[in-house]
Amino acid sequence: MGVTRRQLLWAGAGIGAAGALAACSGGSDGSKDAAASGDDSQRPRSGGTLKVGALGKASSVTRDPHGTQSNESDYLILSLVYDTLAVPGEKTNTAPRLAASWKPSEDLKTWRFVIADGAKFHDGTPVTADDVVWSLKRLRATPAGASRLPGIKPEGITAEDVKTVVLVSDYANAELPLLTRLTTFVMKKDTKDDQLAEAPGTGPFKLEWFRDGNARLVRNDDWYGGRVLLDAIEVRIFESPQAMANALLAGQIDVASNVGAVAARTAETRKDVQILRRPNDMAMPIVMRTADGPFADARVREALRLAVDRDAMVKQVLSGYGTVANDILGTGDPQFAKDIPRRRRDLAKAKALLAEAGFDTSKTYDLLTSEDISGLAESATLFATQAREAGVKINVVKQDSKIFWDDTWLKAPLYTSYWGTNDSVVFFASKTMVSEAGQNEAGWQEPTFDAAYRKAIGDADATERSKALHRLQEIEFAESGYLLWGMADGIDLAGSAVRDLPELPGYGRVQLEKTWLAR
């Protein structure tokens, strides 16, 4: 839940098992049951306008599908207007979207993606391989482009024919289709930057108007992906989760997206409000820079990981809407290494490691954070209190979102991050931890980790790949720059008339084409 990185973050490279709909007054499961029993009022129907609240700031609005999106509202709008080649799936991590199918070469380096039949832009022109190639090259040319399409150089993106796109990787990559779910928004070839406001997409909704981060989108009746139920979606931007939750409770919006645990607690007694809970949806790690600075010594990083009280963090920061984590990103991966012993608080060992490393406990160290999502700044404040018990003095500095992503992310010695994705260990490895990753948040370079990653994605033997994936997680657990204390549940609030909101975590929750209103 990040791309550039914010594109990866929120709606987040997705994903995993479906969430559970709790505290409902007739959610998606209920509507299916009612339909099965013959209640016409609960059968999926067309029509209506869904009003969705999403977090963002008007000062950070962008219209560029391949640009830096520091607003969740921007990503939601772009995801409804533009399609990616693939999306998160209910049964598999990666399901077809604009690309109907894909096939690798025997060496897993060359992949062919075939465009879906009937795919058109909103102006009626067909989508061609040239459009996709142009879009991917434009994406690749962004500052974070190497991380968005790792291992693929611009010359490795070509059109074989009018419907077939060829991607050639520098190394074997069995996970390459997973990368196309994230930010591969397809635009018409040769779209100019000054045309972005009117550029047609291919998605299930067309943009009718856009003002200061708020937008109205209308149904694309000619969408190749099937029947779209809602007449329109109106996206309203909110600067705080509380303001968005209040708007939902007052009936001003139908959905409060990614509203957080505090709002969920407030809404628990309301019978007219549904709470959609996606377990283990968002990671909020503390990042310790490994390349240089006060946390470059692995013993210091281990000390900080031993100083945190993970149970208290989950209880206090997430109000119990989450689970304890073990410093390895991608907890929803089917091959997540659950056999690695959980790291527990040990203040005595933390102090001993700091002394052994010669860490200067007389200084105060800044922990930089933002208030982009509910609980992020609070996690930094509680961690600072806990670290003091190990002798480490930390000063929490809250920054404006734009300043944080422009000046702090990827650069500061100590800062918070967050990712709205959870289903793939190798996703995080490729994006944030291999030596060449353009979004290497901790500046970590470890040859043994790089080698394990290459084997995990490139070995044709499933058993050997599994062993390599386990080894990769062992190295991450022991040496990386991440302190991942817990996983937050993703939480949306919805009015009682809303049906079939997507239950997939991460990026899956922006797929609103099957959502409908029972009124």
ZAROSE-149707 format. One record per residue (C-alpha): residue number from 1; residue in one letter; x, y, z. Coordinates in nm, 4 decimals. Each point is the difference from the previous one (the first is absolute). Layout:
N
nr:rest:X:Y:Z
NUM:a:X:Y:Z $
...
//
This chain:
519
nr:rest:X:Y:Z
1:m:0.0000:0.0000:0.0000 $
2:g:0.4089:0.3058:-0.1474 $
3:v:0.1894:0.2289:-0.5208 $
4:t:0.0387:0.1449:-0.1527 $
5:r:0.0004:-0.2032:0.3079 $
6:r:-0.3240:0.1205:0.1395 $
7:q:-0.1539:-0.1647:-0.3036 $
8:l:0.1189:-0.3265:0.1464 $
9:l:-0.1012:0.0771:0.3473 $
10:w:-0.3535:0.0555:0.0683 $
11:a:-0.2322:-0.1717:-0.2081 $
12:g:0.2341:-0.1818:0.0353 $
13:a:0.3265:-0.3205:-0.2355 $
14:g:-0.3060:-0.1602:0.1583 $
15:i:-0.1262:-0.2469:0.1446 $
16:g:-0.0542:-0.3487:0.1284 $
17:a:-0.3023:-0.1723:0.1488 $
18:a:-0.3368:0.1756:0.0102 $
19:g:-0.0924:0.2023:0.3068 $
20:a:-0.2956:-0.0611:0.2273 $
21:l:-0.3023:0.2260:0.0109 $
22:a:-0.0767:0.0655:0.3633 $
23:a:-0.2556:0.2096:0.1878 $
24:c:-0.2173:0.0090:-0.3129 $
25:s:-0.3507:0.0997:-0.0709 $
26:g:-0.0131:-0.2042:-0.3180 $
27:g:0.3394:-0.0233:-0.1696 $
28:s:0.1162:-0.1796:-0.3099 $
29:d:-0.0524:-0.3445:0.1491 $
30:g:-0.3467:0.0970:0.1172 $
31:s:-0.0982:0.1285:-0.3411 $
32:k:0.1032:-0.3268:-0.1614 $
33:d:-0.2022:-0.1983:0.2521 $
34:a:-0.3027:0.2195:-0.0548 $
35:a:0.0294:-0.0316:-0.3760 $
36:a:0.0144:-0.3767:0.0319 $
37:s:-0.3202:0.0046:0.2046 $
38:g:-0.1848:0.1986:-0.2657 $
39:d:0.0003:0.3462:0.1608 $
40:d:0.0049:0.2272:-0.3064 $
41:s:0.0883:0.3025:0.2127 $
42:q:0.3356:-0.1643:0.0724 $
43:r:0.0881:-0.1098:-0.3521 $
44:p:0.2824:0.1954:-0.1669 $
45:r:-0.1537:0.2911:-0.1892 $
46:s:0.1199:0.2803:-0.2192 $
47:g:-0.0286:0.3650:0.0858 $
48:g:0.0861:0.2505:0.2668 $
49:t:0.2983:0.2121:0.0917 $
50:l:0.2470:-0.1288:0.2581 $
51:k:0.1620:0.2752:0.2063 $
52:v:0.3449:-0.1047:0.1187 $
53:g:0.2238:0.1843:0.2424 $
54:a:0.3779:-0.0377:-0.0326 $
55:l:0.2958:0.1602:0.1746 $
56:g:0.2065:0.2709:-0.1651 $
57:k:0.0962:0.3649:-0.0085 $
58:a:-0.0966:0.2454:-0.2710 $
59:s:0.3569:0.1332:-0.0034 $
60:s:0.1322:-0.3435:-0.1049 $
61:v:-0.2464:-0.0849:-0.2781 $
62:t:0.1346:-0.1597:-0.3190 $
63:r:-0.1664:-0.1045:-0.3246 $
64:d:0.2951:-0.2006:-0.1322 $
65:p:-0.0579:-0.3801:0.0023 $
66:h:0.3751:-0.0528:0.0097 $
67:g:0.0825:0.2811:0.2431 $
68:t:0.0472:0.0246:0.3729 $
69:q:-0.3349:-0.0491:0.1694 $
70:s:0.0119:0.1087:0.3617 $
71:n:-0.3810:-0.0056:0.0197 $
72:e:-0.2091:-0.3137:0.0308 $
73:s:-0.2760:0.1932:-0.1737 $
74:d:0.2175:0.0468:-0.3080 $
75:y:0.0843:-0.3683:-0.0217 $
76:l:-0.3651:-0.0986:0.0346 $
77:i:-0.1044:0.2341:-0.2811 $
78:l:0.2803:-0.1106:-0.2301 $
79:s:-0.0710:-0.3682:0.0697 $
80:l:-0.3627:0.0402:-0.1063 $
81:v:0.0889:0.1899:-0.3178 $
82:y:0.3104:-0.1897:-0.1135 $
83:d:0.0568:-0.3756:-0.0067 $
84:t:0.3177:-0.1852:0.0867 $
85:l:0.1078:-0.3120:-0.1891 $
86:a:-0.0926:-0.2213:0.2951 $
87:v:-0.1775:0.0332:0.3353 $
88:p:-0.0134:-0.1865:0.3316 $
89:g:-0.2182:-0.3087:-0.0260 $
90:e:-0.2342:-0.1776:0.2384 $
91:k:0.1529:-0.3418:-0.0684 $
92:t:0.3493:0.1000:-0.1132 $
93:n:0.2290:0.2902:0.0797 $
94:t:-0.0080:0.1151:-0.3603 $
95:a:-0.3072:0.0023:-0.2245 $
96:p:-0.0485:0.1316:-0.3576 $
97:r:-0.1231:0.3512:-0.0685 $
98:l:0.1090:0.1964:-0.3067 $
99:a:0.2256:-0.2940:-0.0769 $
100:a:-0.2212:-0.3044:-0.0528 $
101:s:0.2895:-0.2435:0.0215 $
102:w:0.3764:-0.0304:0.0260 $
103:k:0.2581:-0.2672:-0.0639 $
104:p:0.3708:-0.0274:0.0836 $
105:s:0.2863:-0.1384:-0.1989 $
106:e:0.1630:-0.3160:0.1293 $
107:d:0.2767:0.1973:0.1700 $
108:l:-0.2561:0.2297:0.1716 $
109:k:0.1639:0.3128:-0.1439 $
110:t:-0.2376:0.0848:-0.2857 $
111:w:-0.3720:0.0493:0.0625 $
112:r:-0.2761:0.0585:-0.2547 $
113:f:-0.3151:0.1830:0.1081 $
114:v:-0.3086:-0.0103:-0.2227 $
115:i:-0.2444:0.2930:0.0179 $
116:a:-0.3608:-0.0859:0.0860 $
117:d:-0.2505:-0.0223:-0.2841 $
118:g:-0.2136:0.3103:-0.0311 $
119:a:0.2277:0.2197:0.2099 $
120:k:-0.0635:0.3628:-0.0955 $
121:f:0.0838:0.3441:0.1250 $
122:h:-0.2862:0.2170:0.1159 $
123:d:0.0022:0.1825:-0.3334 $
124:g:-0.0771:-0.3287:-0.1800 $
125:t:0.3427:-0.0697:-0.1492 $
126:p:0.1368:-0.3522:0.0525 $
127:v:0.2897:-0.0623:0.2367 $
128:t:0.3064:-0.1207:-0.1902 $
129:a:0.3312:-0.1466:0.1025 $
130:d:0.1613:0.3282:-0.1025 $
131:d:-0.2082:0.1821:0.2623 $
132:v:0.1102:-0.2464:0.2666 $
133:v:0.3653:0.0175:-0.1031 $
134:w:-0.0064:0.3798:0.0029 $
135:s:-0.1664:0.0022:0.3439 $
136:l:0.2452:-0.2476:0.1526 $
137:k:0.2974:0.1899:-0.1379 $
138:r:-0.1426:0.3225:0.1398 $
139:l:-0.0419:-0.1745:0.3350 $
140:r:0.3530:-0.1389:-0.0213 $
141:a:0.1375:0.3513:-0.0607 $
142:t:-0.1347:0.1367:0.3301 $
143:p:0.2418:0.0488:0.2925 $
144:a:-0.1197:-0.3231:0.1601 $
145:g:-0.0453:-0.1815:-0.3311 $
146:a:0.2710:-0.2574:0.0594 $
147:s:-0.1840:-0.1215:0.3098 $
148:r:-0.3369:-0.0017:-0.1706 $
149:l:0.1289:-0.2332:-0.2706 $
150:p:0.3119:-0.1536:0.1558 $
151:g:0.2333:-0.1790:-0.2357 $
152:i:-0.1712:0.1410:-0.3102 $
153:k:0.1822:0.2657:-0.1998 $
154:p:-0.1843:0.2273:-0.2471 $
155:e:0.1405:-0.1942:-0.2945 $
156:g:-0.1511:-0.3150:0.1523 $
157:i:-0.3541:0.1320:-0.0523 $
158:t:-0.1251:-0.0617:-0.3549 $
159:a:-0.3103:-0.0765:-0.2073 $
160:e:-0.0008:-0.3326:-0.1815 $
161:d:-0.3266:0.0717:-0.1804 $
162:v:-0.3039:0.2198:0.0497 $
163:k:-0.1167:-0.1936:0.3096 $
164:t:0.3199:-0.1514:0.1433 $
165:v:0.2451:0.1774:0.2296 $
166:v:0.3382:-0.1584:0.0729 $
167:l:0.1907:0.0682:0.3222 $
168:v:0.3573:-0.1247:0.0274 $
169:s:0.1600:-0.0194:0.3438 $
170:d:0.3728:0.0066:0.0699 $
171:y:-0.0468:-0.3082:0.2167 $
172:a:-0.2433:-0.2889:0.0377 $
173:n:-0.3134:0.1241:0.1740 $
174:a:-0.2947:-0.2306:0.0586 $
175:e:-0.1752:0.2807:0.1910 $
176:l:0.0080:0.2604:-0.2762 $
177:p:-0.3797:0.0091:-0.0605 $
178:l:-0.0485:0.0977:0.3638 $
179:l:0.1853:0.3242:-0.0717 $
180:t:-0.2517:0.0978:-0.2668 $
181:r:-0.2833:0.0254:0.2545 $
182:l:0.1362:0.3079:0.1619 $
183:t:0.0612:0.3154:-0.2016 $
184:t:-0.0144:-0.1128:-0.3628 $
185:f:-0.2813:0.2416:-0.0837 $
186:v:-0.0409:0.0048:-0.3770 $
187:m:-0.0445:0.3302:-0.1832 $
188:k:-0.0324:0.0857:-0.3668 $
189:k:0.3319:0.0138:-0.1783 $
190:d:0.1608:0.3456:-0.0145 $
191:t:-0.2273:0.1605:0.2594 $
192:k:0.1589:0.3311:0.0945 $
193:d:0.0432:0.1098:0.3604 $
194:d:-0.2307:0.2960:-0.0557 $
195:q:-0.2701:-0.2397:-0.1249 $
196:l:-0.0168:-0.2126:0.3153 $
197:a:-0.3147:0.1695:0.1306 $
198:e:-0.1972:-0.1169:-0.3045 $
199:a:0.1925:-0.3162:-0.0922 $
200:p:-0.2395:-0.2932:-0.0548 $
201:g:0.0505:-0.3140:0.2022 $
202:t:-0.1137:-0.3580:-0.0519 $
203:g:-0.1598:-0.0652:0.3380 $
204:p:-0.3534:-0.0708:0.1210 $
205:f:-0.0681:0.3693:0.0672 $
206:k:0.0505:0.3211:-0.1959 $
207:l:0.1013:0.3252:0.1616 $
208:e:-0.2827:0.2556:-0.0228 $
209:w:0.1572:0.2746:0.2098 $
210:f:0.2876:0.0601:0.2418 $
211:r:0.0372:0.2872:0.2477 $
212:d:0.2657:0.0390:0.2705 $
213:g:0.0319:-0.3746:0.0544 $
214:n:-0.3739:-0.0701:-0.0157 $
215:a:-0.1402:-0.1758:-0.3060 $
216:r:-0.3066:-0.1493:-0.1620 $
217:l:0.0368:-0.3067:-0.2197 $
218:v:-0.2744:-0.1514:-0.2137 $
219:r:-0.0487:-0.3589:-0.1159 $
220:n:0.1814:-0.1164:-0.3121 $
221:d:-0.2720:-0.2000:-0.1742 $
222:d:0.2512:-0.1223:-0.2569 $
223:w:0.2490:-0.1421:0.2477 $
224:y:0.1565:-0.3218:-0.1254 $
225:g:0.0046:-0.1462:0.3517 $
226:g:-0.3743:-0.0550:0.0289 $
227:r:-0.3039:0.1649:0.1500 $
228:v:0.0595:0.2968:0.2306 $
229:l:-0.2830:0.0464:0.2503 $
230:l:0.0247:0.3525:0.1400 $
231:d:-0.1045:0.3000:-0.2072 $
232:a:0.2737:0.2080:0.1545 $
233:i:0.2571:0.0296:0.2776 $
234:e:0.0726:0.3278:0.1727 $
235:v:0.3336:0.0183:0.1798 $
236:r:0.0310:0.2523:0.2798 $
237:i:0.3372:0.0887:0.1472 $
238:f:0.0486:0.0191:0.3791 $
239:e:0.3091:0.1148:0.1853 $
240:s:-0.0588:-0.2135:0.3103 $
241:p:-0.1533:-0.3426:0.0753 $
242:q:-0.2163:0.1546:0.2704 $
243:a:-0.1550:0.2565:-0.2340 $
244:m:-0.0691:-0.2762:-0.2511 $
245:a:-0.1561:-0.2252:0.2653 $
246:n:-0.2196:0.2846:0.1205 $
247:a:-0.1219:0.0586:-0.3555 $
248:l:-0.0921:-0.3688:-0.0293 $
249:l:-0.1832:-0.0029:0.3331 $
250:a:-0.1891:0.3134:-0.1057 $
251:g:-0.1084:-0.1635:-0.3267 $
252:q:0.1981:0.2398:-0.2211 $
253:i:0.1975:-0.2832:-0.1640 $
254:d:-0.0695:-0.3708:-0.0530 $
255:v:0.3514:-0.1351:0.0570 $
256:a:0.2880:0.1209:0.2180 $
257:s:0.3059:-0.1657:-0.1502 $
258:n:0.2918:-0.1146:0.2163 $
259:v:-0.1386:0.1894:0.2969 $
260:g:0.1912:-0.1782:0.2765 $
261:a:-0.0598:-0.1759:0.3297 $
262:v:-0.1161:0.2987:0.2062 $
263:a:-0.2861:0.0676:-0.2386 $
264:a:-0.0878:-0.3697:0.0000 $
265:r:-0.0311:0.0026:0.3781 $
266:t:-0.2248:0.3051:-0.0216 $
267:a:-0.2240:-0.1688:-0.2568 $
268:e:-0.0316:-0.3375:0.1736 $
269:t:-0.3292:0.0913:0.1672 $
270:r:-0.1606:0.1411:-0.3145 $
271:k:-0.2363:-0.2518:-0.1578 $
272:d:-0.0241:0.2123:-0.3144 $
273:v:0.3734:-0.0215:-0.0680 $
274:q:0.1966:-0.2894:-0.1447 $
275:i:0.3622:-0.0592:0.0978 $
276:l:0.2088:-0.1689:-0.2675 $
277:r:0.3092:-0.1456:0.1635 $
278:r:0.2896:-0.1376:-0.2037 $
279:p:0.2344:-0.1846:0.2372 $
280:n:0.3723:0.0804:-0.0205 $
281:d:-0.0529:0.2530:-0.2769 $
282:m:0.2604:0.2669:0.0675 $
283:a:0.3602:-0.0003:0.1192 $
284:m:0.1304:0.3017:0.1921 $
285:p:0.3686:-0.0803:0.0482 $
286:i:0.2642:0.2201:0.1552 $
287:v:0.2883:0.0323:-0.2446 $
288:m:0.3609:0.0128:0.1256 $
289:r:0.2557:0.1075:-0.2574 $
290:t:0.2678:-0.2688:-0.0394 $
291:a:0.2295:0.1679:-0.2544 $
292:d:0.1369:0.2619:0.2379 $
293:g:-0.0823:0.1993:0.3101 $
294:p:-0.0763:-0.1019:0.3583 $
295:f:-0.1965:-0.3138:-0.0931 $
296:a:0.2437:-0.1472:-0.2495 $
297:d:0.1276:-0.2484:0.2600 $
298:a:-0.2150:-0.3137:-0.0070 $
299:r:0.0298:-0.0281:0.3786 $
300:v:-0.1688:0.3380:0.0438 $
301:r:-0.2854:-0.1022:-0.2287 $
302:e:-0.0429:-0.3242:0.1919 $
303:a:-0.0061:0.1963:0.3254 $
304:l:-0.2837:0.2194:-0.1214 $
305:r:-0.1942:-0.3049:-0.1160 $
306:l:0.0437:-0.1499:0.3465 $
307:a:-0.1062:0.3242:0.1690 $
308:v:-0.3493:0.0102:-0.1493 $
309:d:-0.2996:-0.1432:0.1860 $
310:r:-0.1925:-0.1365:-0.2964 $
311:d:-0.3080:-0.1083:0.1911 $
312:a:-0.0367:0.3462:0.1501 $
313:m:0.0447:0.1604:-0.3430 $
314:v:-0.2809:-0.2071:-0.1509 $
315:k:-0.2262:0.0558:0.2987 $
316:q:0.0545:0.3749:0.0335 $
317:v:0.0734:0.1200:-0.3527 $
318:l:-0.2409:-0.2301:-0.1842 $
319:s:-0.2614:-0.0349:0.2775 $
320:g:0.0376:-0.3735:-0.0485 $
321:y:-0.0876:0.0199:-0.3724 $
322:g:0.3203:-0.1715:-0.1051 $
323:t:0.2559:-0.2680:0.0808 $
324:v:0.3573:-0.0152:0.1252 $
325:a:0.2647:-0.0272:-0.2741 $
326:n:0.3533:-0.1352:-0.0047 $
327:d:0.2073:0.2445:-0.2091 $
328:i:-0.0654:-0.1804:-0.3304 $
329:l:-0.2147:0.1736:-0.2613 $
330:g:-0.2602:-0.1979:-0.1939 $
331:t:-0.1768:-0.1831:0.2812 $
332:g:-0.2860:-0.1105:-0.2260 $
333:d:0.2267:-0.1948:-0.2337 $
334:p:-0.0949:-0.3714:-0.0070 $
335:q:0.3692:-0.0743:0.0515 $
336:f:0.0521:0.2471:0.2834 $
337:a:0.2509:-0.1557:0.2425 $
338:k:-0.2094:-0.0526:0.3109 $
339:d:0.2647:-0.2306:0.1472 $
340:i:0.2437:0.2869:0.0619 $
341:p:-0.0255:0.0607:0.3779 $
342:r:-0.1858:0.3155:0.0953 $
343:r:0.2282:0.2783:0.1179 $
344:r:-0.1029:0.1036:0.3515 $
345:r:0.0820:0.3007:0.2137 $
346:d:0.3302:-0.0297:0.1845 $
347:l:0.1197:0.3297:0.1455 $
348:a:0.3079:-0.1508:0.1653 $
349:k:0.1263:-0.1450:-0.3280 $
350:a:-0.0863:0.3226:-0.1838 $
351:k:0.2115:0.2033:0.2425 $
352:a:0.2877:-0.2487:-0.0279 $
353:l:-0.0049:0.0181:-0.3811 $
354:l:-0.0006:0.3800:0.0057 $
355:a:0.2988:0.0019:0.2342 $
356:e:0.1837:-0.2564:-0.2111 $
357:a:-0.0579:0.2105:-0.3102 $
358:g:0.1163:0.3176:0.1719 $
359:f:-0.3331:0.1713:-0.0688 $
360:d:-0.0127:0.3547:0.1368 $
361:t:-0.2919:-0.0008:0.2451 $
362:s:0.0679:0.3605:0.1023 $
363:k:-0.1411:0.1276:-0.3287 $
364:t:-0.3639:0.0390:-0.1028 $
365:y:-0.0954:-0.1475:-0.3373 $
366:d:-0.2835:0.1283:-0.2196 $
367:l:-0.2691:-0.2444:-0.1138 $
368:l:-0.1734:0.1611:-0.2971 $
369:t:-0.3617:-0.0799:-0.0750 $
370:s:-0.3132:0.1315:-0.1685 $
371:e:-0.3712:-0.0189:0.0712 $
372:d:-0.0892:-0.1494:-0.3377 $
373:i:-0.1878:-0.2919:0.1530 $
374:s:-0.1685:-0.0655:0.3297 $
375:g:0.2404:-0.1215:0.2694 $
376:l:0.3262:0.0785:-0.1785 $
377:a:0.1094:0.2964:0.2121 $
378:e:-0.1388:-0.1688:0.3114 $
379:s:0.2190:-0.3047:-0.0664 $
380:a:0.3075:0.2225:-0.0128 $
381:t:-0.0897:0.1683:0.3302 $
382:l:-0.0578:-0.3270:0.1851 $
383:f:0.3180:-0.1537:-0.1414 $
384:a:0.1991:0.3026:0.1206 $
385:t:-0.1328:-0.0572:0.3502 $
386:q:0.0908:-0.3677:-0.0116 $
387:a:0.3478:0.0595:-0.1432 $
388:r:0.0812:0.2345:0.2883 $
389:e:-0.0244:-0.2999:0.2332 $
390:a:0.2956:-0.1481:-0.1893 $
391:g:0.1937:0.3245:0.0335 $
392:v:-0.0702:0.1412:-0.3472 $
393:k:-0.1397:0.3548:-0.0046 $
394:i:-0.2223:0.0628:-0.3007 $
395:n:-0.1697:0.3226:-0.1060 $
396:v:-0.3069:-0.0486:-0.2227 $
397:v:-0.0228:0.2549:-0.2821 $
398:k:-0.3303:0.0203:-0.1893 $
399:q:0.0372:0.1251:-0.3561 $
400:d:-0.2368:0.1157:-0.2697 $
401:s:-0.0632:-0.2778:-0.2489 $
402:k:0.1711:0.1712:-0.2921 $
403:i:0.3099:0.0852:0.2040 $
404:f:0.0148:-0.3533:0.1353 $
405:w:-0.0121:-0.1711:-0.3389 $
406:d:0.2267:0.2527:-0.1711 $
407:d:0.2667:0.0469:0.2671 $
408:t:-0.0195:-0.2814:0.2561 $
409:w:-0.1029:-0.3232:-0.1687 $
410:l:0.3025:-0.2037:-0.1207 $
411:k:0.2381:0.2500:0.1637 $
412:a:-0.0497:0.0415:0.3750 $
413:p:0.1789:-0.2166:0.2600 $
414:l:-0.3256:-0.0851:0.1796 $
415:y:-0.3569:0.0379:-0.1247 $
416:t:-0.3376:-0.1693:-0.0238 $
417:s:-0.1318:-0.1494:-0.3202 $
418:y:-0.3148:-0.1842:-0.0969 $
419:w:-0.1073:-0.2467:-0.2658 $
420:g:-0.3536:-0.1020:-0.0911 $
421:t:0.1056:-0.3357:-0.1344 $
422:n:0.0712:-0.3259:0.1698 $
423:d:-0.0183:-0.3053:-0.2243 $
424:s:0.3502:-0.0360:-0.1346 $
425:v:0.3380:-0.0208:0.1683 $
426:v:0.1772:0.0345:-0.3344 $
427:f:-0.1986:0.3151:-0.0806 $
428:f:0.1600:0.1787:0.2920 $
429:a:0.3369:-0.1531:-0.0778 $
430:s:-0.0098:0.1300:-0.3564 $
431:k:-0.1364:0.3440:0.0903 $
432:t:0.1795:0.0866:0.3220 $
433:m:0.2848:-0.2331:0.0914 $
434:v:0.2095:-0.1349:-0.2872 $
435:s:0.3113:0.2087:-0.0537 $
436:e:-0.1165:0.1585:-0.3263 $
437:a:-0.3554:0.0808:0.1182 $
438:g:-0.0860:0.3592:-0.0855 $
439:q:-0.2155:0.0151:0.3130 $
440:n:0.2493:-0.1624:0.2342 $
441:e:-0.1404:0.1646:0.3090 $
442:a:0.2871:-0.0884:0.2332 $
443:g:0.2825:0.0228:-0.2545 $
444:w:0.0641:-0.3687:0.0687 $
445:q:0.2473:-0.1923:-0.2126 $
446:e:0.0551:-0.3634:0.0865 $
447:p:0.1371:-0.2404:-0.2658 $
448:t:-0.1347:-0.3133:0.1714 $
449:f:-0.3486:0.1518:0.0011 $
450:d:0.0289:0.0974:-0.3666 $
451:a:0.1036:-0.3549:-0.0868 $
452:a:-0.2881:-0.1524:0.1953 $
453:y:-0.2420:0.2354:-0.1753 $
454:r:0.1268:-0.0953:-0.3468 $
455:k:-0.0370:-0.3684:0.0798 $
456:a:-0.3433:0.0453:0.1569 $
457:i:-0.1421:0.1613:-0.3127 $
458:g:0.2031:-0.1771:-0.2651 $
459:d:0.0436:-0.3665:0.0899 $
460:a:-0.2270:-0.2260:-0.2037 $
461:d:-0.0049:-0.2597:0.2766 $
462:a:-0.2771:0.0855:0.2468 $
463:t:0.1742:-0.1694:0.2922 $
464:e:0.3237:0.1887:-0.0561 $
465:r:-0.1883:0.3256:-0.0425 $
466:s:-0.1783:-0.0611:0.3299 $
467:k:0.3305:-0.0599:0.1769 $
468:a:0.1421:0.3195:-0.1447 $
469:l:-0.3081:0.1954:0.1085 $
470:h:0.0404:-0.1278:0.3532 $
471:r:0.3685:0.0939:0.0005 $
472:l:-0.0895:0.3455:-0.1286 $
473:q:-0.2326:0.0511:0.2978 $
474:e:0.2613:-0.1223:0.2457 $
475:i:0.2448:0.2609:-0.1273 $
476:e:-0.2632:0.2744:0.0082 $
477:f:-0.0944:-0.0932:0.3571 $
478:a:0.3592:0.0135:0.1202 $
479:e:0.1536:0.2900:-0.1888 $
480:s:-0.2382:0.2329:-0.1858 $
481:g:-0.0812:0.3588:0.0896 $
482:y:-0.3631:-0.0739:0.0841 $
483:l:-0.1660:-0.0081:0.3379 $
484:l:-0.3458:-0.1336:-0.0825 $
485:w:-0.1795:-0.0128:0.3339 $
486:g:-0.3504:-0.0786:-0.1272 $
487:m:-0.2469:-0.0238:-0.2841 $
488:a:-0.3030:0.2271:0.0023 $
489:d:-0.3379:-0.1191:-0.1160 $
490:g:-0.1380:0.1962:-0.2931 $
491:i:-0.3301:0.1571:0.0999 $
492:d:-0.2711:0.1624:-0.2093 $
493:l:-0.3295:0.1279:0.1350 $
494:a:-0.3069:-0.0193:-0.2228 $
495:g:-0.3642:0.0977:0.0149 $
496:s:-0.2619:-0.2739:0.0264 $
497:a:-0.1007:0.0284:-0.3678 $
498:v:0.3464:-0.0814:-0.1363 $
499:r:0.0417:-0.3511:-0.1389 $
500:d:0.2926:-0.2081:-0.1260 $
501:l:0.2867:0.2262:0.0885 $
502:p:0.3212:-0.1811:-0.0961 $
503:e:0.1336:-0.2030:0.2901 $
504:l:0.3506:-0.0524:-0.1326 $
505:p:0.2687:0.1793:0.1985 $
506:g:0.2440:0.2432:-0.1524 $
507:y:-0.0483:0.1016:-0.3601 $
508:g:-0.3010:-0.2243:-0.0272 $
509:r:-0.2224:0.2449:0.1832 $
510:v:-0.0060:0.2517:-0.2844 $
511:q:-0.1855:-0.2433:-0.2259 $
512:l:-0.3463:0.1539:0.0387 $
513:e:-0.1581:-0.1018:-0.3297 $
514:k:-0.2162:-0.2678:0.1654 $
515:t:-0.1056:0.2110:0.2976 $
516:w:-0.3678:0.1049:0.0038 $
517:l:-0.2578:0.1824:0.2084 $
518:a:-0.3144:-0.1645:0.1400 $
519:r:-0.2188:0.3073:-0.0176 $
//
